[in-house]
Amino acid sequence: MSWNRTVSVEYLNGVGAGCVIAPGLILTAHHLAGPAAGREGAPRKVRLLSVGPGPKAHAEVAWHREDAVLLRCRPKDLGEVFAPVRWGELTCTKPSPVPQCSAVGLPRAALRSGLDAAGEAWQYRAPATVTGRINVVDNASHPYSLQIDGQPPEGEAGSSPWRGISGAGVFCEDLLLGLVTTAPPGWNHGRLEALPVRQLLDDPGFCDIVEQATGVRPTLEPADIDGLLGLPP
């Protein structure tokens, strides 16, 4: 599931989300932790959200492309060692029921602030779970568009309330489908764009790194077949 694999990613004074895909490997958006001109030596820190306010692990770039980056750290530094993630793909144009997708991130709308007992200011960005659905017909050859269920949060004037959710993994049940990269304007904050993981698995270099960490070559599984198989013939 998305919650227990979610990490916070800090780089260049920014914060976003990431997803643990294998022991010591974290997938996140490139603009969060990818190489930046003149700041290649800036530290990248990750922390597993499910273990509470624990120590932050130092991570390095193991692989990257223009919209995604794979970070590597020592597995034990995260506080938990994960099995390899299962990789999913939406295959049906009219599944019944339409599968629900979810992502856990650190959106700006979840920012909390206040004063402690000593009068010192504090800020905390709480994890938030987003659920929605992806229309495969609209996304056959483009980034996935996650249409968010319910009322989107309100943002400050001129700012997206989703800022900080980039890098979150989009899951359908236990299968990782995509990686949140942007919150497109023009939809009243009701959509998030995600990079389909099938594009990552087209890269031999990416697959080599995952296989070295897990001993298993990553392969895609259909994520929207279960509901169809459960229907009467």
MARMARKE-263249 format. One line per field, with one value per residue (C-alpha): residue in three letters; x, y, z; residue number from 1; chain. Coordinates in steps of 0.25 Angstrom, whole numbers. Each point is the difference from the previous one (the first is absolute). Example, Ala and Ser with C-alpha at 12.3 -4.5 7.8 and 13.67 -1.06 7.14 Angstrom:
BEGIN
r <- [ala/ser]
x <- [49/6]
y <- [-18/14]
z <- [31/-2]
k <- [1/2]
c <- [A/A]
***
This chain:
BEGIN
r <- [met/ser/trp/asn/arg/thr/val/ser/val/glu/tyr/leu/asn/gly/val/gly/ala/gly/cys/val/ile/ala/pro/gly/leu/ile/leu/thr/ala/his/his/leu/ala/gly/pro/ala/ala/gly/arg/glu/gly/ala/pro/arg/lys/val/arg/leu/leu/ser/val/gly/pro/gly/pro/lys/ala/his/ala/glu/val/ala/trp/his/arg/glu/asp/ala/val/leu/leu/arg/cys/arg/pro/lys/asp/leu/gly/glu/val/phe/ala/pro/val/arg/trp/gly/glu/leu/thr/cys/thr/lys/pro/ser/pro/val/pro/gln/cys/ser/ala/val/gly/leu/pro/arg/ala/ala/leu/arg/ser/gly/leu/asp/ala/ala/gly/glu/ala/trp/gln/tyr/arg/ala/pro/ala/thr/val/thr/gly/arg/ile/asn/val/val/asp/asn/ala/ser/his/pro/tyr/ser/leu/gln/ile/asp/gly/gln/pro/pro/glu/gly/glu/ala/gly/ser/ser/pro/trp/arg/gly/ile/ser/gly/ala/gly/val/phe/cys/glu/asp/leu/leu/leu/gly/leu/val/thr/thr/ala/pro/pro/gly/trp/asn/his/gly/arg/leu/glu/ala/leu/pro/val/arg/gln/leu/leu/asp/asp/pro/gly/phe/cys/asp/ile/val/glu/gln/ala/thr/gly/val/arg/pro/thr/leu/glu/pro/ala/asp/ile/asp/gly/leu/leu/gly/leu/pro/pro]
x <- [0/4/0/11/10/-1/12/2/11/8/9/4/-9/-12/-9/-8/-3/6/-3/9/0/11/9/8/-6/-10/-7/-4/-2/12/-3/1/13/6/14/-1/10/11/-6/4/6/-13/-4/-13/-7/-11/-9/-10/-14/-5/10/-3/11/12/14/1/9/10/-3/7/-5/1/-7/-8/-8/-7/-12/5/11/4/7/9/2/4/-13/2/1/-15/-4/-7/4/-10/-3/0/-12/-9/-1/-14/-6/-15/-4/-15/-7/-14/4/-12/1/10/12/3/14/7/12/6/8/3/-8/1/-15/4/10/-3/7/-1/8/5/0/13/-6/8/-6/-2/-4/-4/-5/-9/-1/-13/-6/-6/-10/-5/-2/8/-7/9/-7/5/14/3/13/1/3/-11/-10/-5/-14/-1/-12/-8/3/14/7/0/13/6/-2/10/5/-4/-5/7/14/8/-8/10/8/-12/-2/-14/-5/-12/-1/15/5/7/-5/6/8/-7/8/-9/-13/-5/-8/-14/-7/-3/11/-8/11/14/9/8/12/-5/11/-1/9/10/1/3/13/11/8/-11/-4/15/0/-13/5/13/-7/-11/5/-13/-1/-12/-12/-14/-13/-14/-6/-15/-3/-5/-13/-3/4/-10/-12/-8/2]
y <- [0/14/5/-9/2/16/8/15/5/13/6/15/5/-7/-11/-11/-14/-13/-15/-12/-9/-10/-1/13/6/11/5/15/12/6/14/-4/-7/-1/6/15/9/5/-8/-14/-1/4/-11/-8/-5/-10/-4/-11/6/-13/-1/14/11/-8/3/4/-9/6/-4/1/0/-13/3/11/5/13/-3/-11/-3/-12/2/-10/-1/-11/-8/-1/16/0/-8/-11/-9/-2/-11/5/8/-7/8/3/4/4/-9/1/12/-3/-8/-3/5/11/-2/10/5/7/8/5/13/13/10/15/0/-10/10/3/11/5/4/-10/2/9/9/-6/-1/-14/-5/-14/-6/-12/-11/0/-12/4/-10/1/-7/0/-1/-9/5/15/-5/-10/7/11/1/-5/10/-4/6/3/-5/10/15/4/8/15/7/14/10/-3/-13/-15/-7/-12/5/-10/-13/-1/-13/-8/-14/-3/-13/-9/-10/-5/3/13/7/13/12/13/11/12/6/6/13/2/-11/7/-8/-13/-7/-5/-5/-12/-7/-14/-10/-8/11/-2/-15/3/5/-12/9/2/-15/-4/8/-6/-14/2/4/-11/-11/1/7/10/-4/6/-6/3/9/0/-15/-4/7/-6/-14/1/2/-11/-5]
z <- [0/-2/15/5/-11/0/4/1/-10/4/-10/-2/11/-7/5/-8/0/-5/0/5/-12/5/12/0/-13/0/-13/0/-10/-6/3/15/1/-14/-3/0/-8/10/12/-3/14/8/9/-2/12/1/12/0/5/6/11/5/2/-1/-5/-15/-9/-10/-14/-13/-15/-6/-13/-6/-12/-3/9/10/9/7/14/7/15/10/2/15/1/-3/12/-8/-12/-11/-10/-14/-5/-10/-13/-6/-13/-3/-12/-1/-7/7/13/9/11/-4/10/10/1/12/3/13/0/8/-7/4/4/12/6/14/9/14/12/10/15/0/-11/-11/-14/-6/-13/-4/-13/2/-9/-8/-8/-14/-7/-14/-13/-13/-14/-9/-13/4/3/-10/-4/10/15/9/4/14/1/15/8/9/2/-3/11/-1/-3/3/-11/-12/7/-2/13/-6/0/8/-5/-12/1/6/-5/-7/4/-4/12/2/-14/-3/-13/0/6/3/-8/-1/3/-13/1/-6/8/13/6/-3/-8/2/-11/2/-8/-3/5/-13/-6/11/-3/-14/5/1/9/10/0/2/13/5/-4/8/12/0/-9/-8/-13/1/-9/-2/6/-5/12/-5/-3/14/-1/-14/5/11/-9/-5/-14]
k <- [1/2/3/4/5/6/7/8/9/10/11/12/13/14/15/16/17/18/19/20/21/22/23/24/25/26/27/28/29/30/31/32/33/34/35/36/37/38/39/40/41/42/43/44/45/46/47/48/49/50/51/52/53/54/55/56/57/58/59/60/61/62/63/64/65/66/67/68/69/70/71/72/73/74/75/76/77/78/79/80/81/82/83/84/85/86/87/88/89/90/91/92/93/94/95/96/97/98/99/100/101/102/103/104/105/106/107/108/109/110/111/112/113/114/115/116/117/118/119/120/121/122/123/124/125/126/127/128/129/130/131/132/133/134/135/136/137/138/139/140/141/142/143/144/145/146/147/148/149/150/151/152/153/154/155/156/157/158/159/160/161/162/163/164/165/166/167/168/169/170/171/172/173/174/175/176/177/178/179/180/181/182/183/184/185/186/187/188/189/190/191/192/193/194/195/196/197/198/199/200/201/202/203/204/205/206/207/208/209/210/211/212/213/214/215/216/217/218/219/220/221/222/223/224/225/226/227/228/229/230/231/232/233]
c <- [A/A/A/A/A/A/A/A/A/A/A/A/A/A/A/A/A/A/A/A/A/A/A/A/A/A/A/A/A/A/A/A/A/A/A/A/A/A/A/A/A/A/A/A/A/A/A/A/A/A/A/A/A/A/A/A/A/A/A/A/A/A/A/A/A/A/A/A/A/A/A/A/A/A/A/A/A/A/A/A/A/A/A/A/A/A/A/A/A/A/A/A/A/A/A/A/A/A/A/A/A/A/A/A/A/A/A/A/A/A/A/A/A/A/A/A/A/A/A/A/A/A/A/A/A/A/A/A/A/A/A/A/A/A/A/A/A/A/A/A/A/A/A/A/A/A/A/A/A/A/A/A/A/A/A/A/A/A/A/A/A/A/A/A/A/A/A/A/A/A/A/A/A/A/A/A/A/A/A/A/A/A/A/A/A/A/A/A/A/A/A/A/A/A/A/A/A/A/A/A/A/A/A/A/A/A/A/A/A/A/A/A/A/A/A/A/A/A/A/A/A/A/A/A/A/A/A/A/A/A/A/A/A]
***
